[in-house]
Amino acid sequence: MHDISELELRGVPGMFVASDQFVDAANAQSTSLGFASVARVFTPHPIQDRTDDEMVAYADAAFDEILASITATDPE
């Protein structure tokens, strides 16, 4: 989260991907860093014991949302 906030401060679009087990932690940390609206995409949890094919499926499922997050324009 610190890396993403640093990128955003430098004007580089940033977002993060995490498994859905970390939704509450991501919300708390992004809020505490002053970046409550930082883009994020969550995948199913757990990931550590997934096969390569399962990980590819997770990535494929999240791809459009990730792409939209990093290419979105700031309305300000």
Steps between C-alpha positions, in 0.01 A plus 500: 500500500786740574639442150165574339452820699854610402426437133178697522681791667741503204213505251548140390172306489503225755273232635543175682382143480447284807293203598158568648617393846668842525210735419470638854877538542531675163220740586654582838853550370402704195288725721780544753738599216252755367423303184162350585396511135807323358391248237503138606397165360444194714534140388372185670690378804718303555749521218808328641379149420344573160621322190648695211176457308297632794728803532462571128122481545518745794713738292270471199197572719663811649669634185225732376451653845875550544534660157205730568651601834837602361362676195218691667527875479472713810194724470677788681 
